[in-house]
Amino acid sequence: GATWYRIWINGAFVEHGPIQSQAYYKFYNVRDVKTFLRPGRNTVAVEIYSTGKMFQAALLLEIRDETGRVLERSSGDWRCIPGEAWKKEVYFFGPSLYNPWQEIFDARRMPEGWMECGFDDSGWQNAKVYVDWRGSDIPPAVSPWLQLVERNIPFLREEIVYPKSVLELTECIHIRSLHRNPEDMSISLSAQGRKPQVCRFENVESLCTPEGTCLVSGWGCAQGGEVYDPAILLDFGIIIRGFAELELEGPVGTRIEIGYAEDLVDGYFNNAIGSVYADSIFLDGSPVTFRPFCWKSFRYLKLRIYGAPPYTLKIHALRAVCERYPFPNPHAFTTCDAQLQKVYDMCAYTIDLCTADNIFDTPCREQGQWMYDSCGVILDGLMWTFGETAMCRKYLDQTAHSILPTGTLAQLSNFTVGNWKVYTDCGLLFNSAMWEYYEFTGDDSLLFQYYPVMLMNMDFYRAYLNDDGLLENLSSVFLDWAYNASGDARNGISAPVNALLYRMMDDQEKICRLYGDSFRVKQLQSEKAKLKESFFRKFWIAERHCLSDSIIRGVRSEAASEYAHALAIMTGLLDGEAREEAILHVFDLRDADVLEAESCTSGIVIRALDKCGRFDLGMRIVRERWGKRWADKGYTSTPENWTLFYCNGDISTQHTHTHAWSAGASAFLMRGLLGIEIVEPGFRAIRLNPRTPDHDCSLHLLTPRGMIDAEFHSGKWKISVPDTIVIKE
């Protein structure tokens, strides 16, 4: 379905889907529906919701028997009508890829019994069949859905969650915005309201349980004739990702608005200044269960009720239907150190929140499968935290199909972008992510299948090499939010950009060697040697014991940053005495006057320190940043930045509480405490160099060859490694 579908068979809900992707690489689901069918006539009912950003709505459905014979398929014989129960002129929130429109549903306009067998659809029109230029309607002949891909990840599991508490009962004067978009529900939902005087609430505690009915009443007007709308603010206790589902009953025309927020602003619900997610339903007088098309990420949920006083709304149930990815190893790390346990838990939980049918930068704002987030942090977190590889493979496969005519890759792979605009440094991470997936899993099929894609990606950057073998003037560089405070690294000859290129070259050389491509192995060896010599000569500032961030028009910048040093250390561009000087002055003494890495690239900092034998220093940074700044303050997920409400000219919405690119500490703990080095891909052989922590802990690392169990207690490690894994000295 495009964009979304919901399907019922004989009135019973089957599923919603599909995986969101580029239109030209479209995923579909396969479900066993035998239990929904009955002898004789059966009815298949489908709702299609098109976000309308790029392409038209569409449905492709087949029912096959066990031999593969098609019993029924969507065709021109199917009947359809426009979904008049959903308002079309609604507020558009551009940053969101999954859910850009606020949803307004009117139950009064829904055909009664339309999902049931025997419904009279004779007044409906025949469905339009899309065909290609020559008239064929045989899938996948029709553009833009030219490649159909069966779902290659597990189905999500549902979990019902109820609010933890009722935070506030208020009443808000009935005023609608006139000068801003009147259909933007975030404005009315963000009104603070007053203590109830003319509105009544009964049994509100039932909203936090599966039992009981809450009664909400609007009784007449205030003395001045003003009408007040009752409002309820609920707290789920922790940020969740799910569908708000309400069982409602009330007078015809009663309207319920539903607002979502990850946090309170100055102690009040206010989603008008951030991610303006909201839904609404008009009642038809009969009991109705409402669930919006798209899930939301939220901790706080607010209801505002509109009606013609006097009226009473019955809320028979309110719950969140959360969809969770079925991770194979969800409880991998435990420790008696309360701070570290909180750090690990909030990182792991954020990766969980950001993993559904795709992986996201955040479930709150874009829901984008950004390459910087995914290749930089999330794939590493999925493998080392959860032992999850199917989602990693899907991401890399999906992203490999997003190559642009320019030769580099699209920065987003779960959405069809209508232009070639990219942060060009994103592609520098892809080839390395492909190699790390192979190193962890031992699965080389992606390397061979997409070898040409990686070569094209590599060639894109060769066009920017100067006479010193360094990338110069790469356009539209992102790197890290931290560089908004000092943008030199995004311009000219950039140290972090060239360090990323060196890492890409190094990993591509390994891939070429595996492929047997001796020509490109020699080419990359030569390019690497030239880049390394030029890098140190151009960027190293001996008197400051650090690297300059960039050279712009021949002038070396005074700016320096942690991220540039972390990349240079991790890749070997800095070695020997210079590396030790940089570690001492940039990360240990911190007297080199460098820009601190933001929460995303701090994950690279601690990984680099671990790789060069300074796990202790990486652990200190984990405690200082993830620990003191977040865990000790009660955070249960990792925000987008160290400073939560950091805002600037690059982005016009507040940053989120749930950003997986900030979750690098969990993989650091899993890999670093055991000091694991993969010697042969797929954990065929490893080296172990377990560190001596200042706390007892246990780890369960799921590898492709079984579980590595480790426990540190009373100053000693006890490590159990499967017989299928060879331990090297």
C-alpha positions in Angstrom: 0.0 0.0 0.0 1.0 3.6 -0.6 1.5 5.3 1.8 -0.2 3.2 4.5 -2.9 0.5 4.6 -5.1 -1.0 7.3 -6.8 -4.3 6.4 -9.7 -6.2 7.8 -11.1 -9.7 6.8 -14.7 -10.3 7.7 -14.6 -7.3 10.1 -11.6 -8.6 12.0 -8.5 -6.4 12.0 -5.5 -8.1 10.4 -2.6 -5.6 10.2 -1.3 -2.3 9.1 1.7 -1.6 7.0 3.9 -1.6 4.9 7.5 -0.9 5.7 8.2 2.7 4.5 10.7 2.9 1.7 11.6 4.5 -1.5 8.7 4.1 -4.0 11.0 2.4 -6.5 12.1 -0.2 -3.8 8.8 -1.0 -2.2 8.3 -3.5 0.6 5.3 -5.7 1.0 4.1 -8.0 3.8 3.1 -11.6 3.7 0.6 -12.8 6.3 -1.1 -16.1 7.1 -4.8 -15.3 7.1 -6.4 -18.7 7.3 -7.8 -18.0 10.8 -9.7 -14.9 9.4 -11.4 -16.8 6.6 -14.6 -18.9 6.7 -16.5 -21.1 4.3 -18.4 -19.3 1.6 -18.2 -15.6 1.0 -15.5 -13.5 2.7 -14.9 -9.8 2.7 -11.6 -8.0 2.5 -11.8 -4.3 3.6 -8.8 -1.9 3.3 -8.2 1.7 4.2 -5.4 3.5 2.3 -3.9 6.6 3.6 -1.6 8.6 1.3 0.6 11.2 2.8 0.6 12.9 -0.6 4.2 14.0 -0.4 5.4 12.4 -3.6 3.1 9.8 -5.1 -0.5 8.8 -5.4 -2.4 6.3 -3.2 -2.3 2.7 -4.3 -3.0 -0.9 -3.1 -1.6 -4.2 -4.3 -3.1 -7.3 -2.6 -3.1 -11.0 -3.4 -4.6 -13.9 -1.5 -2.9 -17.2 -2.4 -3.5 -20.8 -1.2 -0.8 -23.1 0.1 0.3 -24.0 -3.5 0.8 -20.4 -4.5 -2.4 -20.3 -6.6 -3.9 -16.8 -6.5 -7.4 -16.9 -5.1 -8.1 -13.2 -5.1 -6.3 -10.0 -6.1 -7.0 -6.3 -6.0 -8.4 -5.4 -9.4 -10.8 -3.1 -11.2 -13.7 -5.2 -9.9 -13.0 -4.0 -6.4 -15.2 -1.2 -5.1 -13.9 2.0 -3.5 -14.9 5.5 -2.3 -12.8 8.5 -1.1 -12.4 8.5 2.6 -14.7 11.4 3.3 -14.6 10.7 7.1 -11.1 12.2 7.1 -10.7 15.9 6.7 -8.2 16.8 3.9 -7.5 20.5 4.8 -5.4 19.7 7.9 -2.2 21.1 9.3 1.0 19.9 7.6 4.1 19.3 9.7 6.9 19.2 7.1 9.7 17.6 9.0 7.8 14.4 9.6 8.2 11.6 7.0 5.8 9.1 8.5 3.1 11.4 9.8 3.2 14.9 8.4 -0.5 15.6 8.7 -2.6 16.1 11.8 -5.5 13.6 11.5 -9.1 14.7 11.9 -11.6 11.8 11.7 -15.4 12.2 11.6 -17.2 9.0 12.6 -20.5 10.5 11.4 -19.2 10.2 7.8 -18.1 6.6 8.0 -20.2 4.0 6.1 -21.8 1.8 8.7 -20.8 -1.9 8.5 -18.5 -1.4 5.5 -16.0 -3.9 6.8 -18.6 -6.7 7.2 -19.6 -9.4 4.8 -22.8 -8.6 3.1 -22.3 -4.8 3.0 -24.0 -3.2 0.0 -21.2 -1.4 -2.0 -23.3 -1.1 -5.2 -23.1 2.7 -4.9 -19.4 2.7 -4.7 -17.2 3.2 -7.8 -14.9 0.7 -9.3 -11.2 0.9 -8.4 -8.9 2.4 -10.9 -6.2 0.1 -12.1 -2.7 1.5 -12.7 -1.0 0.3 -15.9 2.3 0.9 -17.5 2.8 2.8 -20.8 1.9 -0.3 -22.8 -1.2 -1.2 -20.7 0.2 -3.9 -18.5 -1.1 -4.2 -15.0 1.0 -7.2 -13.9 3.0 -6.3 -10.8 5.6 -4.8 -10.6 5.2 -3.3 -14.1 3.7 0.0 -12.9 5.9 3.0 -12.1 7.1 4.1 -9.6 6.6 0.7 -7.8 9.0 -1.1 -10.1 10.7 -3.3 -7.6 8.7 -5.1 -4.9 10.5 -6.6 -2.0 9.1 -9.1 0.6 9.5 -8.0 4.2 12.8 -9.2 5.4 12.6 -8.4 9.1 10.4 -9.8 11.9 6.9 -8.5 12.5 6.6 -6.2 15.5 5.0 -7.3 18.7 2.3 -5.3 20.4 2.3 -4.2 24.0 -0.5 -2.4 25.7 0.5 0.5 28.0 -1.7 2.6 30.3 -1.0 6.1 31.7 0.9 6.2 35.0 -1.0 9.2 36.3 -3.5 12.0 35.6 -1.3 15.1 35.9 -3.9 17.8 35.5 -7.6 18.5 35.0 -8.4 21.9 33.5 -10.9 23.8 31.4 -10.0 26.0 28.5 -12.0 28.9 27.1 -13.4 27.9 23.7 -11.4 30.1 21.4 -10.0 29.1 18.0 -7.0 30.6 16.3 -8.1 33.1 13.6 -4.8 34.3 12.2 -2.7 31.1 12.3 -3.9 28.0 10.7 -7.3 27.3 12.5 -6.9 23.6 12.0 -3.5 23.4 13.8 -4.7 21.6 16.9 -1.4 22.1 18.7 -2.4 25.7 19.4 -5.6 24.9 21.2 -4.1 21.9 22.9 -1.2 24.0 24.2 -3.6 26.4 26.0 -2.9 26.2 29.7 -6.5 26.4 31.0 -7.7 27.0 34.5 -8.9 24.9 37.4 -12.3 23.4 36.6 -15.3 25.6 37.5 -18.0 24.7 35.0 -16.7 21.4 33.7 -16.9 18.1 35.6 -14.7 15.0 35.8 -15.6 11.7 37.3 -13.6 8.6 37.8 -10.5 9.9 36.0 -8.3 7.4 37.7 -9.9 4.7 35.5 -7.9 6.1 32.6 -4.8 4.6 34.1 -6.3 1.1 34.2 -8.0 -1.4 31.9 -11.3 -1.1 33.9 -13.9 1.6 34.5 -15.3 4.5 32.6 -14.3 8.2 33.0 -17.0 10.8 32.6 -16.2 14.2 31.3 -19.0 16.8 31.2 -19.4 20.3 29.9 -22.1 22.0 31.9 -23.4 25.3 30.5 -21.5 28.5 30.3 -19.6 30.8 32.6 -21.3 34.0 34.0 -20.0 36.0 31.0 -21.4 33.5 28.5 -18.0 31.9 27.7 -18.0 28.2 26.9 -15.2 26.2 28.5 -13.8 22.9 27.1 -12.6 20.2 29.6 -9.0 19.0 29.2 -7.1 16.1 30.7 -3.3 15.8 30.8 -1.9 12.2 31.2 1.6 11.1 32.0 2.8 7.7 30.7 5.9 7.9 33.0 8.4 7.3 30.2 8.6 8.2 26.5 6.9 5.5 24.4 6.2 5.0 20.7 2.7 3.8 20.0 -0.9 4.4 18.9 -3.2 6.2 21.2 -6.4 4.1 21.2 -9.6 5.4 22.8 -13.0 3.7 23.4 -15.5 6.6 23.4 -19.2 7.3 23.6 -20.9 10.7 23.6 -23.4 12.9 21.9 -23.3 13.3 18.1 -20.7 15.9 17.0 -18.7 15.8 20.2 -15.1 16.4 19.3 -12.0 15.0 21.1 -8.6 16.4 20.3 -5.5 14.4 21.2 -2.1 16.0 21.6 1.3 14.4 22.1 4.5 15.6 23.7 7.8 14.1 24.9 8.3 16.8 27.5 6.6 19.6 29.3 7.7 23.2 28.7 8.0 25.2 31.9 5.8 22.6 33.5 3.0 22.9 31.0 1.9 20.8 27.9 3.0 22.8 24.8 3.5 21.0 21.5 2.8 24.1 19.4 6.5 25.1 19.5 8.0 21.6 18.7 6.6 18.5 17.0 3.0 19.5 16.5 1.5 16.0 16.5 -2.3 15.9 17.1 -5.3 13.8 16.2 -9.0 14.4 16.5 -12.3 12.5 16.3 -15.9 13.7 15.9 -18.4 11.2 17.5 -21.5 9.9 15.8 -23.4 9.2 19.0 -22.6 5.4 19.1 -19.7 3.7 20.9 -16.5 4.0 18.8 -12.9 2.9 19.1 -10.5 5.4 17.6 -6.9 4.7 16.7 -5.1 7.1 14.3 -3.3 5.8 11.2 0.2 6.6 12.6 1.9 6.0 15.9 3.5 8.9 17.8 6.4 9.2 20.2 5.2 10.8 23.5 5.3 10.7 27.3 2.5 13.2 27.8 -1.0 12.9 26.2 -3.6 15.6 26.4 -7.3 15.4 25.6 -9.4 18.4 24.9 -13.1 17.9 24.5 -15.6 20.1 22.5 -19.3 19.9 22.7 -22.6 21.8 23.0 -23.2 22.1 26.7 -24.6 20.3 28.6 -23.0 17.1 27.4 -21.2 14.1 28.9 -18.4 12.1 27.2 -17.7 8.6 28.3 -14.2 7.4 28.0 -14.5 3.6 28.4 -10.8 3.0 27.8 -7.6 4.9 26.9 -4.4 3.0 26.2 -1.3 3.1 24.0 -0.7 0.3 21.6 3.1 0.2 21.5 4.9 -1.8 18.7 8.2 -3.2 19.8 10.9 -4.8 17.6 11.5 -8.4 18.8 15.2 -8.0 19.7 16.9 -11.4 20.2 18.9 -10.2 23.3 17.1 -7.4 25.1 18.7 -7.7 28.5 22.4 -7.8 27.8 24.1 -5.7 30.6 23.5 -5.5 34.3 25.6 -3.9 37.0 25.4 -2.8 40.6 26.7 0.6 39.5 23.4 2.6 39.5 24.7 5.4 37.2 26.2 3.0 34.6 23.0 0.9 34.6 21.0 4.0 33.9 23.4 5.0 31.1 23.1 1.6 29.5 19.4 1.3 29.9 18.6 4.7 28.4 20.9 4.0 25.4 19.4 0.6 24.8 15.8 1.9 25.3 16.4 4.8 22.8 17.7 2.3 20.2 14.5 0.3 20.9 12.3 3.4 20.4 14.1 4.2 17.2 13.7 0.7 15.7 10.4 -0.4 14.1 9.9 -1.3 10.5 12.9 1.0 9.9 15.5 2.6 12.1 15.0 6.3 12.8 17.0 9.2 13.9 14.1 9.9 16.2 10.5 8.7 16.4 9.4 12.1 17.4 10.3 14.5 14.6 11.3 13.1 11.2 11.3 9.3 11.7 14.0 9.4 9.1 16.5 6.6 8.3 19.3 9.1 8.1 22.7 7.7 7.1 24.7 9.7 9.6 22.6 8.4 12.5 22.4 4.9 11.2 25.9 4.2 9.9 27.5 6.4 12.6 25.9 4.9 15.7 22.7 2.9 15.4 24.0 -0.1 13.4 26.8 -0.5 15.9 24.3 -0.3 18.7 22.0 -2.8 17.2 24.7 -5.4 16.8 26.7 -4.9 20.0 23.8 -4.1 22.3 21.1 -6.5 21.1 22.9 -8.9 18.7 20.4 -7.7 16.1 21.6 -8.2 12.5 18.4 -8.6 10.3 17.5 -4.9 10.7 21.2 -3.9 9.9 21.1 -6.0 6.7 17.8 -4.5 5.7 19.1 -1.0 6.3 22.2 -1.5 4.2 20.3 -3.2 1.4 17.7 -0.4 1.4 20.3 2.3 1.4 22.4 0.7 -1.4 19.3 1.2 -3.6 19.2 4.9 -2.9 22.3 5.8 -5.0 21.8 9.1 -6.8 22.9 10.1 -10.3 25.7 12.1 -8.8 27.3 8.8 -7.6 26.8 9.3 -3.9 23.9 7.9 -1.7 20.7 9.6 -0.6 20.9 10.6 3.1 17.4 9.2 3.7 16.4 5.7 2.6 12.9 5.2 4.0 11.4 8.0 2.0 11.5 9.0 -1.7 13.3 12.4 -1.8 12.3 14.6 -4.7 15.7 16.2 -5.2 19.4 15.4 -5.1 20.1 17.6 -2.1 22.3 15.7 0.4 24.8 16.2 3.2 27.6 14.9 1.1 29.7 13.7 4.0 27.0 11.1 4.9 28.2 8.8 2.1 31.6 8.7 3.7 30.2 6.4 6.4 28.4 3.9 4.2 31.3 1.7 2.9 32.6 1.4 6.4 29.2 0.4 7.7 29.1 -2.3 5.1 32.5 -3.6 6.2 31.6 -3.6 9.9 28.4 -5.5 9.2 30.5 -8.1 7.5 33.0 -8.2 10.3 30.3 -8.8 12.9 28.1 -11.2 11.0 30.5 -12.9 8.5 27.8 -12.4 5.9 29.7 -11.2 2.7 26.7 -11.3 0.4 26.0 -7.5 0.6 29.7 -6.7 -0.1 29.6 -8.7 -3.4 26.0 -7.6 -4.4 26.7 -3.9 -3.9 30.4 -3.8 -4.8 29.7 -1.5 -7.8 27.6 0.8 -5.5 30.5 1.2 -3.1 32.9 1.9 -5.9 30.6 4.6 -7.3 30.3 6.1 -3.9 34.1 6.1 -3.5 34.6 7.6 -7.0 32.2 10.5 -6.0 34.7 11.7 -3.5 37.7 11.3 -5.7 36.4 14.2 -7.8 37.1 16.5 -4.8 40.7 15.4 -4.1 43.3 18.1 -4.4 47.0 17.8 -5.3 47.8 16.8 -1.7 45.3 13.9 -1.9 42.9 15.7 0.5 39.2 16.3 0.0 38.7 20.0 -0.5 35.5 22.1 -0.7 33.1 19.2 -0.3 29.6 20.8 -0.5 26.9 20.7 2.2 28.8 19.1 5.0 27.1 18.3 8.2 29.5 16.4 10.5 27.9 17.3 13.9 25.6 19.8 15.5 28.6 21.0 17.5 30.0 22.7 14.4 27.1 25.1 14.4 29.2 26.9 17.0 32.3 26.8 14.9 31.7 26.0 11.2 35.3 26.0 10.0 35.3 22.1 9.9 32.5 22.2 7.3 34.5 24.3 4.9 37.7 24.2 2.8 40.0 21.3 3.6 38.4 19.7 6.6 40.2 17.5 9.1 37.2 15.4 10.2 36.0 15.0 6.6 39.4 13.8 5.5 39.6 11.4 8.5 36.2 10.0 7.4 37.6 9.6 3.9 40.7 7.8 5.2 38.5 5.4 7.2 36.3 4.8 4.1 39.4 4.1 2.0 40.8 1.7 4.5 37.6 -0.3 4.8 37.1 -0.2 1.0 40.6 -1.6 0.5 39.7 -4.6 2.7 36.5 -5.1 0.6 38.5 -4.9 -2.6 41.0 -7.4 -1.3 38.1 -9.8 -0.4 36.7 -9.2 -3.9 40.0 -10.0 -5.5 40.3 -6.6 -7.1 44.1 -6.1 -7.0 44.0 -2.9 -9.1 41.8 -1.0 -6.7 43.7 -2.4 -3.7 46.9 -0.8 -5.0 45.0 2.4 -6.0 43.6 2.8 -2.5 46.9 2.0 -0.8 48.6 4.8 -2.8 45.7 7.2 -2.0 45.8 6.4 1.7 49.5 6.9 2.0 49.3 10.3 0.3 46.4 11.4 2.4 48.0 10.3 5.7 51.3 12.2 4.9 49.4 15.3 3.9 47.0 15.1 6.8 49.6 15.3 9.5 51.7 17.9 7.7 48.7 20.2 7.1 46.7 19.9 10.2 49.0 19.1 13.2 49.7 22.2 15.4 52.8 21.1 17.4 52.7 24.0 19.9 49.1 23.2 20.8 49.4 19.4 20.7 46.3 19.1 18.5 44.9 19.2 15.0 43.4 22.2 13.3 39.8 21.6 12.1 40.4 23.0 8.6 42.4 24.9 6.1 40.3 27.6 4.3 41.8 29.4 1.3 45.3 28.4 2.3 44.9 29.6 5.9 44.9 27.1 8.8 42.0 27.6 11.1 42.5 28.1 14.8 39.4 26.0 15.5 39.9 22.5 16.8 37.5 19.8 17.8 37.2 16.5 19.7 35.6 14.8 16.8 38.4 15.5 14.4 40.9 14.0 16.9 38.7 11.0 17.6 38.4 10.1 13.9 42.2 10.6 13.4 43.0 8.4 16.4 40.5 5.7 15.4 41.7 5.5 11.8 45.4 5.6 12.6 46.0 9.0 10.9 47.4 10.1 14.3 49.8 7.6 15.7 52.9 7.4 17.8 53.9 10.5 19.9 51.4 12.8 18.2 48.5 10.4 19.1 49.6 10.3 22.8 50.0 14.1 22.9 46.5 14.5 21.4 44.9 12.1 23.9 46.7 13.8 26.8 45.8 17.4 25.9 42.5 17.0 24.1 40.8 14.3 26.1 42.7 13.9 29.4 44.0 17.3 30.6 41.7 19.2 28.1 44.0 22.2 27.9 44.1 22.2 24.0 41.0 24.5 23.7 39.0 22.3 21.4 35.2 22.1 20.6 33.5 19.4 22.6 31.8 16.7 20.6 28.0 16.6 20.7 26.2 13.6 22.0 26.3 11.9 18.5 30.0 12.2 17.9 30.9 11.6 21.6 30.0 8.0 20.7 32.9 8.1 18.2 35.2 9.7 20.8 34.7 6.9 23.4 35.0 4.3 20.7 38.3 5.7 19.5 39.7 5.9 23.0 38.8 2.3 23.6 40.4 1.2 20.3 43.7 2.8 21.3 43.8 1.3 24.7 42.3 4.1 26.8 39.0 2.5 27.8 39.5 4.2 31.2 39.4 7.6 29.6 36.4 6.6 27.5 34.6 5.5 30.7 35.4 8.8 32.4 33.7 10.6 29.5 30.7 8.2 29.7 30.2 9.1 33.4 30.8 12.8 32.9 28.4 13.2 29.9 25.9 10.4 29.7 26.0 9.9 33.5 26.0 13.3 35.1 24.2 15.2 32.3 21.4 12.7 31.7 21.3 9.6 33.9 21.8 11.4 37.2 19.0 13.8 36.2 16.5 11.0 35.6 16.6 10.7 31.8 15.3 7.4 30.5 16.2 8.0 26.8 19.0 9.9 25.1 18.1 13.4 23.8 19.4 14.8 20.5 22.0 17.1 22.2 23.7 17.6 25.5 21.7 20.8 25.9 18.1 19.7 25.2 16.5 22.9 24.0 19.5 23.9 21.9 18.2 25.6 18.8 19.7 27.6 16.0 19.3 28.7 12.5 19.7 25.3 11.1 16.6 23.9 12.6 13.4 25.6 13.7 12.0 23.0 16.1 13.2 22.0 19.5 15.4 19.0 19.6 14.1 15.7 20.7 14.3 13.5 23.9 14.7 10.3 21.8 17.7 10.4 19.4 19.5 7.1 18.8 22.6 8.8 17.5 23.2 9.8 21.1 23.1 6.1 22.3 26.7 5.1 21.6 27.5 4.3 25.2 25.7 0.9 25.3 27.9 -0.6 22.5 31.0 1.0 24.1 30.2 -0.9 27.4 29.4 -4.2 25.7 32.5 -4.2 23.5 34.9 -2.3 25.7 34.5 -4.1 29.0 35.4 -7.4 27.4 38.0 -5.8 25.2 36.7 -7.8 22.2 38.6 -7.7 18.9 37.1 -9.6 16.0 40.0 -11.4 14.3 38.0 -13.4 11.8 34.6 -12.1 10.5 31.5 -13.5 12.0 33.2 -14.2 15.4 35.0 -17.2 13.9 38.0 -15.9 15.9 38.3 -13.2 18.5 40.8 -11.7 21.0 39.7 -10.9 24.5 41.4 -8.3 26.7 38.8 -7.8 29.5 39.2 -4.5 31.5 39.1 -4.3 35.3 36.1 -2.1 36.1 35.4 -0.5 39.4 32.0 -2.2 39.6 30.6 -5.7 39.4 28.7 -6.5 36.2 27.4 -9.2 33.9 27.3 -9.1 30.1 25.5 -11.4 27.6 26.8 -10.6 24.1 24.8 -12.4 21.3 27.1 -13.2 18.4 26.3 -15.1 15.1 28.1 -18.1 16.8 26.3 -18.1 20.1 26.2 -16.2 23.4 29.3 -14.9 25.1 28.4 -14.8 28.9 30.7 -12.8 31.2 30.5 -11.9 34.9 32.9 -9.6 36.8 32.6 -10.2 40.6 35.0 -9.5 43.5 37.7 -8.4 41.1 37.6 -11.4 38.8 36.2 -12.2 35.4 34.3 -15.4 34.6 33.8 -15.6 30.8 32.1 -18.3 28.8 32.7 -18.4 25.1 30.9 -20.9 22.7 33.1 -23.7 21.3 32.4 -22.3 17.8 34.4 -19.2 18.6 38.2 -19.5 18.5 40.0 -17.3 21.1 43.3 -15.9 19.8 46.2 -14.8 21.9 
